[in-house]
Amino acid sequence: MRRGDFDASRSRIRLTGNHGPALAAGTRAPRFSGAPLSPSREPPGFLAGPMPKREQGLMQHSQRRTLQTEHDKDGPHAPSQFGPVLGELDVHLIAEGRHGRLWDALGAHVITHEDVRGTQFAVWAPNAQRVSVVGPFNDWQGGADALQQRGAGLWELFLPGLGEGTLYKYEIVDAAGNTLPLKADPMGFGSQHRPENASVVRDITGYGWHDADWMAARAARNAPDAPVSIYEVHLGSWKRDHTQNGRPISYREAATQLVDYVADMGFTHIELLPIAEYPFDGSWGYQPTGLFAPTVRHGPPHEFRDLVDAAHRKGLGVLLDWVPAHFPSDAHGLGQFDGTALYEYADPREGFHRDWNTLIYDFGKPQVVNFLAANARYWLEEYHADGLRVDAVASMLYRDYSRNDGAWVANKDGGRENYEAIDLLRRMNAETQEAMPGIMTVAEESTAFPGVSRPVEQGGLGFGFKWNMGWMHDTLSYVAMDPIYRQHHHHQMTFGLTYAFSENFILAISHDEVVHGKGSLLGKMPGSDWEKFANLRAYYGFMWGHPGKKLLFMGQEFAQPTEWDFEGELPWDLLKQPDHMGMRSLVRDLNRLYRELPALHRRDCEAQGFEWILADAAAENVFAWVRKGAEGDDPVVIVCNFSPVTRGDFELGLPHAGVWREILNTDAEIYGGSGAGNMGQVEAGAPGAQGRPAATRMTLPPLSTIMLTPAR
């Protein structure tokens, strides 16, 4: 039906009465067929089942409502009787792509408007002929509740009586009169359980936070001179509840179980794989369709806030993976939203990502850039996230990323850089850091693009940190080799120091290194079972002693032997075995030392905080260096032996004479090692060695890292 043929006076269904949930947690609701919904694998209080088909209408809606048939479109509470909610300034700012709090204007908001309680719907669809909001409240009938045009491509409608928990979608008729597949709200604050995909009205106002102390101190805890040790988590597979069919952990359960575990392990931050709603479990969240909705897999939005609040009260920061590079082509999503390439580039050479079969945002469209920049701010402001780790930055920076000749479009200067994406990243960083000083933004960027972590005002992209992908690839390649061959690849462990201070780096051993046939970290190590554990312990010591912040994916802290399975959970039973328990104890102690000793973190991003002692002992597979903090901070000397041979009476130069305490030995028996070492200390004196004024003779255990600091 074309817009001109629509009869607005025809009967329509209006809902009144209580719009809160009609079913108590744990009850079983009858389906239209009479069969009960089956218990779900979702968090407690959730029911899982297919969304009602449009023709089944209100009888299948999961909330009980009182239905009124209203034939009079001019009744006292008819939508046509209400004035607009969007202000002229909102319309103006959205038209220009400069609305800093876009989510306050668009989406579905439970409000009191002209003394009537209801929900305001607003959406951007500039090329649509008609936009209607549909749901159980109107039997999913398009046209019954048509939105009103407001200019700048905006449509809005206030519907009285609708509130929290209402299911809805948009029915859009394109410029040619074609009715498109029903669309979820791009700005929706909630979503249905998969496989259904309607948006859900969620009131995200009025949460009572208890994290004022954390927020006041956050800037110092996220700074380049702070200890930052990140535990990366896929919430769906960290732990499952086997008393409820193995469902994933809920936000509220994570607020105790996950938060307590991470705090006990000594990490400073939790990083969550993408939380924004996504349809396909196998994407791990990296193909989101609901950028403003915390995934309902683990609970409603306020319970996600409970998780963040609990982390802050335990002294932990929360970082979120954020995906502005691309989005899936699911029919209910952003693709061809109003019948045109609205959110994506129209030319597939720019707008289609062949690696992931996804669509690429049109970074040249002001409203799309505004949508993404506001989304970043939304998570930081509304959910008190402490930072964003931006996914796939390299794919945004370069127009020829993963494309053959002729399959990409050059920029205005004939080059490969995507100026529009670069501008978006700079804007996102500048706006979020101005609005919320002290937040952290991190780039997953795998090229040598200059100035990723340089401030925008100095010509950089403005990120706080960048993942050090080169260091990760080089060092993992080295430790995966048989020690016999390592002497020929010594440079792979030292090369990272030639550029270690060109950016503010995070040394990331992420989920990407333990999937797709790559095996686990333990599985990469050569040799016998004992040698595998020893290699990994030595590597962790090397990593925590190396300049740069730290990130470790879940399960690797206790040497999970198999690669990550997103459909399962971590093999917690392994902690009954001494080797795995020892590995976890080591990571806990490394985090403690990293936090407590300024030399190990204060100058992570400054060349003055590092000095080689021994960088060329390739034949012995030995490395040694000094970490230094500010004036007055005790130095820490790190010595690594990546040979399976114990090296007794090894001469090592030290910064000064005296007794040096052995504060860490990864070969200690408590970690599962052989127990070789130096009885807790070494003594240095003249003459010196390796250019140092003092030296000691010490034992280097096999496949080990030792840390020394002056005795006081």
Secondary structure, 3 states (H helix, E strand, C coil): CCHHHCCCCCCEEEEECCCCCCCCCCCCCECCCCCECCCCCCCCCCCCCCCCCHHHHHHHCCCCCEEEEECCCCCCCCHHHCCCCCCHHHHHHHHHCCCCCHHHHCEEEEEEECCEEEEEEEEECCCEEEEEEECHHHCCCCCCCECEEEECCEEEEEEECCCCCCEEEEEEEECCCCECCCECCCCCCCECCCCCCCEECCCCCCCCCCCHHHHHHHHHHCCCCCCCEEEEECHHHHCEEHHHCCEECCHHHHHHHHHHHHHHHCCCEEEECCCEECCCHHHCCCCCCEEEEECHHHCCHHHHHHHHHHHHHCCCEEEEEECCCEECCCCCCCCCCCCCCCCECCCHHHHEECCCCEEEECCCCHHHHHHHHHHHHHHHHHCCCCEEEECCHHHHHECCCCCCCCCCCCCCCCCCECHHHHHHHHHHHHHHHHHCCCCEEEECCCCCCCCCCCCHHHCCCCCCEEECHHHHHHHHHHHCCCHHHHHHHCHHHHHHHHCCCCCCEEEEECHHHHCCCCCCHHHHCCCCHHHHHHHHHHHHHHHHHCCCEEEEECCHHHCCCCCCCCCCCCCHHHHHCHHHHHHHHHHHHHHHHHHHCHHHCCCCCCHHHEEEEEEEEHHHCEEEEEECCCCCCCCEEEEEECCCCCEEEEEEEECCCEEEEEEEECCCHHHCCCCCCCCCEEEEECCCCCCCCEEEEEEECCCEEEEEEECC
